Amino acid sequence: QMVAVSGSLQAIQTATVKARIAGELQGLTKREGDTVVEGEVLARIDSTEAEARVRQAARQADAAQTQVDIARRALDNNQALVRQGFISATALETSTANLRSAEATHQAAMAALDIARKGLADTTLRSPLTGQVAARLAQNGERVGVDVRILDVVDLSSFELAAAIAPADAVAVRVGQPASVQVEGLGEPLQGVVLRINPSVQAGSRSVLVYLRVPAQPGMRQGLFAQGNISTGQFTALAVPLSAVRNDKPEPYVQVLQDGKVQHVTLQAGPLGVLNGEPMRVVEGLPAGTVVLRAQAGLIREGTAVRAGTAEAGAPPGAPGGVHAPGTTTNVN
């Protein structure tokens, strides 16, 4: 039993490099397709103001430390004077309060210094992962604001396919089930696996998103179209080749041979499957042993007399063959 899936490939690891402070962008040399390494410096924001704020905060912290030292010496002196009886205990309490206030001011100044240092560090933009630049969204000399996107980086070492499937098909899908995926531009199908299943249906379409891991191959790119099938299990059921199911009427149907004449039989279509490598569609309403015409026979009007024959010399296997007598009998293979 198979569930058909299709969608666009997405790199599992992606990141956006954004400006964390406002300023003039400098030193950006990477462009689309360039390789970057995690932690590599990609660009800088003009740090003149950030450096000045660090110096200012450092001086304020030094001044606050000086006030702490003065308050501590005053407390020590007053403690000695209290012991000697020259001042009252109330004066000592005032000195203690002054020291605590000075220490609190110093702690606030140190916190401001930490913030200023972080602002300076934020002027350097580094790559959050190893990969390739997918998009360059700013240029040197631009004044960028906070959270403005600078670069998009993708890791092409692992991919996933996000596919929307019908809720009825999602019932049979489980994490870990294998899948065969054909990627646009690649010759051979790839063997994927179901990674995750979204627990909620999508608003509007009422579909369920299923995520498949697809092994990376040379030439694979984010956004390539891919389609395939998830293998959800094996079962025994009546089925017809998928190519025999026609959809040129409001309801899907197959062309069957009954008493030497073609009849169009509407199907109650079931799930997809594969038999000997050929896609099959489980059907209800057809007795076992019914002769079904393949797609190669083309559209034949109901009631047309048909005589089964063999392919003519030179015709490919399964191709229509024989002599067609208009208005009488059609030969098919």
Residue, then its C-alpha position, 0 to 999 in steps of 0.5 A: q500500500m502506498v501514499a503518494v506525496s509531492g512537494s519542495l525540498q527544504a534544507i533541514q538546517t537553515a539560518t538568517v543572519k540579522a543585524r542586532i544593532a542599528g548602524e552602517l553595514q561594513g565588510l560584507t564580502k559573501r555572496e550567493g553560493d559562497t561557503v561559510v563556516e560556523g562562527e566565521v565573521l561575515a560582516r560588521i556594523d560600524s562600531t564607533e558608537a558602541e565603542a564610545r558607550v563601552r568607554q562611558a560605561a567603564r568610566q561610570a563603573d570606575a566612578a561608582q567603585t570609587q564611591v564604594d571605597i569612600a563609603r567603606r572607609a567612612l564606615d570603618n572610621n565611624q565604627a572606630l569613633v563609635r567604640q570610642g564614644f565620639i559619635s552615636a550609633t545613629a551616625l554609624e547606621t547612616s554610614t552603613a546605609n551610604l555604603r549599601s547605596a554606593e555598592a548598589t550604584h556600582q552593581a548597576a554601573m557594572a550591569a550597564l557596562d555588560i550591556a555596552r560590551k554586548g552591544l559592541a560584540d553585536t556589531t560583529l555578524r557571524s555565521p550560525l552554521t556551516g553551509q552556503v549563502a542562499a541570499r544576500l539581502a543588504q549591501n555595504g554602506e547601507r544603514v540597517g536597523v535592528d533585525v534587518r536580514i543580511l544573509d540567508v544560510v543553508d546547510l545542504s547536507s540534509f534535506e526534508l520534504a514537506a508533503a500535504i496528504a489527505p486525512a484519509d491517507a494520513v491514518a495509515v502513515r507512521v513515523g519511520q515508514p520508508a518512502s521512494v522519492q524522485v527529485e527533479g533533475l536526479g536520475e534515480p529515486l532516493q530512499g527516504v523515511v517519514l520523520r514527523i507528522n503534523p498533529s494538526v490539519q491545515a486550515g483551508s485545505r484540511s490536509v495533513l503535513v508529513y515530513l520525509r527525510v531525503p538523503a542529500q545527493p550531489g546537485m540537490r538544492q533547496g526548493l527542488f520539486a520532488q514526488g514519490n510514495i510512502s510505503t504504508g504496508q502490504f495487503t491483498a486486494l483487488a486492484v487495477p494498474l493506475s494507468a488504466v484509471r481514466n479521469d475524463k469524466p466527473e468520476p474516475y472509471v475504467q474501460v472493461l471488456q464484457d461480452g466482447k464489448v467495451q463498458h465504462v465502469t465507475l470506480q470506488a477508488g481505494p488506496l495506491g499500491v505497487l505490484n512488481g514495480e507498477p503503480m496499482r489502484v485498489v478498487e471496489g465494485l469489479p469482480a475478480g478476473t474482469v478484463v480491464l483495458r490499459a491506457q495504451a488502448g486509448l478512449i473507446r466508446e461504450g458498446t464498441a465491439v473489441r477483439a483482443g489481439t497481439a501487438e503487431a511486429g515492431a510495436p512496443p509491448g502493451a501497445p495497441g495493435g491489430v486492424h481497426a474496422p470502423g464501426t465494427t470491431t476494434n483490436v486491442n492488446 
